[in-house]
Amino acid sequence: MTTNQDRWARWVLQRRDAGDVRVRQRGASQMAVYRAGVLDRAAVTDGDVLLDVGTGDGLIGFAALDRVGPGGQVIFSDISAELLAECRRRADADGLLERCRFVQVGA
């Protein structure tokens, strides 16, 4: 459950798309293009360790896990404990937890 103190998590997880599926899908499509560009320009490859600063819901970090492969690692970093917990849950559910680290810190 999101607390009042973590407005950022509440916005990312609940309010960003106002509950509108079309807005969510359109936003996800647009963000996928940006995400690919970021990872392409960073030249992320197999075996790399990637630090995702301000990870939010893990948009960059989870896609980077595909690129770093089984020998790589992604460090998810965010000021929000709630967003990091959500990323940890997702990584665990996807069987990726052993390749992830989670660090709560301000950017």
N, C-alpha and C positions, 0 to 999 in steps of 0.2 A: 504494500500500500504506500502510495506517495504521500509524503508529509508536506506541510506548508513551507517548511524550511528549504525544501529542495524544489524550487520552482522550475529549474532547468529540466529536471527529470520529468516533472509533470507535463511540461510543454512537449518534450521529445516523445514521450511514451503515450500521451493522451490527447494533447490539444493541437499539435502541429497540423493535423489534417481535419480537425473539428469533427472527427467521426465519419467523414464523408469518404466512402470507398473510392470514388472517382478521383478525388483530390489526392488520396494516398497513392493510388496507382500512377497517376500523372507525375507526382513528386518522386516516386520510386524510379520511374523510367528516366527522369531528368537526372536524378542523383547517380544512377548507374553510369551514365555517360561521364559525369564529372569524376566519379570514383575510378573508372578505367583510365582516364587521363592522368590523374594523380599517380596511380600505380605505374603506368607506362613511363611517365617522366622520372619517377623515382628509380626506375630500372630494377624493380624488385625481382629477384630470381631465387631459384632453389637453394636452400640452406641459409638464406639471409635471416637476420633478426630485425624486425621492424618495430619501431616505437610509434604508436598511434596516440599522439597528444590531443587531448580533448576528444576522446573516442566517442562520446555520446552513446548511441545505440550500437556502435561497432561497424558502421557502414564501411569504413576503410579496412579496419582490422580483420574482419571476417573474410573479405575478398582477398586480402593479402595472404591469409593462411593457405589458400589454393596455390598462390604463386611461390611461397617459401617452401612448400612441400613438407614432407614428413621430417626432414632434417632441420627445418627452420622453426622460428618462434615469433610470436607477436606479443608485444607488451601493450596492453590496453591501459591507458592512463587518462584519468578524468578527476575533476574536483568532486563529482557526485558519486557518493557511495551507492546510491540507488541504481544509477546507470551502470556502474561497474558490476553490481550484483546481477542485473539483468543480463549483461554480457557473459558473466560467469555461468548463469543458468543456461544460456543458449549454447555456450561452448560445451558444457557438460552434456546437454541433450544431444548435441551433434557429435559427441565422442572426440572432441578436440581439446579438452581441458589440459592434457599433458603438454600441449604445444603453446599454451597461453600463460601469461602472467598478468596480474591485475594490480595496478598501483594507484592509490588515491592521493592526488596532489594537485595543487593549482598550477595552471599554465603560467 
